[in-house]
Amino acid sequence: MTEIIHRNAITPHRVHALAQLVAKLRTPKREILLDLLQPSVLELDQSVSKEIIAVSKTCGLIIENDADEYQLGDIVTPASIASVDGVNGFRQIMRALLLNKTNQYDENYRFNLVTAWFAAQDAWVLDVRLEDLVVRYHSDLFFDQDVRGLNDEKARPWQNWAQFLGFGWNVKIDGQSRLVPDAFGRIQPRLSELLPNVGVQTECQIFIERLGDICPELDGGTLFEQAWAASHPGQRRGSDISLMVSNALRGLEAKGYVTLIRQPDSSENWSLPQMTGAPLNTITHIVLTGTTL
């Protein structure tokens, strides 16, 4: 089986193109798909197309029947992949297929674990190259094992897919591409589950517990807690919100989705990473405004 971060050539737009081809042709044969994705008359090596088909089968985007024909997966419809965004767009379909893999034997578990580890880091990740992140990832999670689950070739597609699925955005720093941790795109579609009552103040503790249940790679989740403990041995996490989730909360407030509140008489304060000009760096409650949902 081939995971989504197999190599750099497996990009979101190529996987989306494959899904749209299968939807349009309904039950195409393998050789037809290969030739449409990467015409053999132009290039004899069709390895990229083969791998795109393989990763799409592994995650359930497409399935293969006994007649060696392909069709869309069980939760995929032509309408759901007609566009990238939207309530049921391709991006949301890929979130449903790739995320919430918490068992090490799950397909694409590694993508989730790397994402959880990245979510558990702070601003130091903006100051290092991608290959340095790979070294630190292994030293944190597999320091006593001969494991090379992530390498430079897989790190780049992880960065591309992490951005596509809503865990950050890319920026150039000193000529190098960096992923800024920001789970806005991951959290915003799940706000109605995280904050079910419009206008009602929800304690941060409750929000984080719900977040961990719904998004195990983010604060409070099983993968996140595993990654954070490995990255901060001997430290107590306390009531600190990760940089990735803090950026998301600030972005959600800026766009009118939520309001962040600090009640002076609250028994528990939650700290956001310090940000110059931010009205709040400590919060106690979050309110779903409902104005832009």
N, C-alpha and C positions, 0 to 999 in steps of 0.2 A: 504494500500500500504506500501511497505517496502523499506526504503532508503538504500543507499549503505553503510552507516556507522552504520547500525543497531546494529551489534556487531562484536567482534574481529575475529570470525571464518569466516567471509565473506571476504576472501582475493582475490587479483587479480588473483592468479593462480587457485584458485578454480572456480571463475567465468569464467575464460578462459576455464577451463576443461569442464564446463557445455556447453559453446557455441560450443566447438569442438564436443562434444557428439551429440548435436542437429544437427550440420552440417553433421556428419557422418551417423546418423540414419535417418535424413531427417524429419520425422514426428513421433517421439517417444511419447508414452503415458506417463503420469505422473509417474505411478508406475514403469515403466522401468527406467526412469531417476533417480528416487529416489534410486532404488536398485543399479544402477551402480555407483552413487555418494557415497552412504553410505549403503552397503549391509545389509539387515535386518538380515541375518544369523549371522553377526558379532556383530550387535548392534541393539537393538529394537528401540531405540530412533533415529529417522531420522530428528530431528528438524533442524540440520545444513543444510542438503540438501534441506529441504523445504524452508528455508530462502534464500538460494542461488538462488533457482528458483524464489522466490518472488521478490528479488531485481533485478534479470535479467529481469523479466517481467516489473517491475516498470520503469526501465530506457529505455526499448525498445530494449534490446539486443535480447530477444526472445519474441514471441507472442504465445498465445494459441487460437486455433480455436474452433469451435462449437463441434467438436468431441473429445474434451479434449486431443488434440495432440499439440505438440509444434513444432515451426519452427523458423528460424532466423528472426530477426526484419527487418523492411523495408530497412534500410541502411546497413544491414550486409550481407555479402556474405561469402561462405566458404573460398574463397581466402583471404579475409580481416582478417580472424582470424586464418589463417594457422600458422602464427608466431606472436610473441609479438610485435616486432619492424618492421620498414619499413615504407614507405610512407603511406600505407594503412593498417598497422598492427593492432593487437588487442588494443594496447595502444592508437593508434590514434582514433580508433572506440570508445573507452570508453571516450576519451576527447570530442568527438562529442556528445555523449549521456549524459554525466554528467555535462559538464561545460556550462557557459553562461546562468545559471538559475538565473534571477534577480527579479522575482516575488515571493513574500513570499508564494504563493500558488503553485508554481512549485514543482514537485517532485525533490528531491535532492537539493532544494534551500539551506538547512542548510549546506551542504558540501561547497557550494560556499561562503556562508556568513562567515563560520569559516575560510576558506582559505583567504578571503579578509581581515578579521581581523588579521590573522597571518602575512599577507603580509604588513600590516600597522605598524607592530612592528619593533623595532630595536634589537640590539644584546643582550638585557636583556633576550630574550627568550632562549638563550643558557645556562643560569645560573639557570633555574628553572625546576622543575619536571613537567611532563605532567599534573598532577592533579592541579598544581598551575596555569597552563595556562587556565584550565577549569574555575577556580574561577575568574581569571582576565577577561576572555571572557565575563562571565555573568555580572560582575560588570561594564564593559565598555558599553556593548550593552543593557543590561536589568536591570540596577541598580534599576529602579523604578517599575519593574514588577515581578510577581511571575512566572518566566519562568525558566525551567530547560531543555532547548533544547539540551544541551550537558552535558554528564556526563563522568566519567572515562571509562565506558564500551564503549562508542561511540568515545571517544578521541583517543584511540589506533587505531581503524580502519580508523579514519580520517587521522592519521599520516601515516599509511601504504598506503592509496590511494593517499594522497597528494604527497608522494614520487613517487609513480608509475606514476602519471599523470604529473610530472615534476615541482613540486613546491619546491623541496629541496632534501636533501640526509641525511640519518641517520648516526649518529656518537655516540659512547659511551663516555660519560663524567661522571666520578665518578660512573661508573657502571650503569648509567641511559642512556636510549636511547634519543637522542635529534634530532630534525629535523632542519638542517641548512637551513635557507631560501635561495633559489636559484631557480629562475624561468627559468633556461636555457632550460629545457625540454619543458616548455610551450611556450616559445618565439621562439625557433629555428625553429619549423615547420611552423611558421607564418611569417618568415622574409621577404618573397617575397611580402607580403601584407604591412608589416610595413615599408620596405625600397624597394620600387619597382624598383628603378633605380640603377644598379650596378655602383659604382665609383662616384656617385653623393653625395655631402654632404647634409645631411638632418638635419635641426635644431632640437635640442632636444625637443623643445616645440611641434613641429609637430609630432615627434616620439611618445611622451607621449600621445598626443591626439589620434593618431591612435591606440596606445596600449590600451588605455581605451575603445575605441570603440570595439576592437576585443576581448580583455580580460578584462571584467568588474571587475574582482577581483584584477586586478593589477593597478599600478599607473595611475591615470586619469579616471579610470572606476567608474561607479555609485556605485557598492558595495564597492570598495576600499575607495572612498571618504566618504561614510557613516561610514565605520569602522574607518577610520582615525579621522574623526571629533569626534566620540564617545570616541576614545582612547586618544585624545589630546584636551580636551575641552578648548575653548578660545584661541587656538593657530592658527597662520597663517602658512599654509604649505609652501608657497613660492616655491623655485626652488630646493627642496631637492628630490633626487631620493631614493626610499626605498632600504633597505638592500637587499631584495629579488631580485629586478630588477637590482640593482648594481652588485650583485654577478653574475647574468646572463650575463650582458653586459661584465664584465671582462672575464668571461668564453668564451663568444662568440668571443671576441678579441683574447684570447689566442689560440683558435682553428682555427683562420683565417677566421671566418665568417664576422666580422666587424672590423672597425678601429674607435677608439674613438679619437676625436680631440678637442683641446682647441684653439680657435682663440682669440688672445689677443684683437682684436678690436671689438669683438662681444658685442652686447648690453645686452645679457643675458647669465649668467653662471649657470650651473646646477651642484649641489654638489653631489658627491658620498660619502658614508661613508668612513672615513679615513681608509686606509689599508697600513701597513708598507711595503715598497718596491714597491708599485704600482706607475707606471710612471705618472698617472694622478689621482687626486682626485676631479678635476673640469673639466667638459667638456661642449662644446657648440654645437658640431655636431657629427653625427654618419654616417659612410660610409659603405655601403654594398660592401664587396670586391668581392664576387662571386667566390673566388678561391676554395672553398670547398663545394659549393652548389650542 
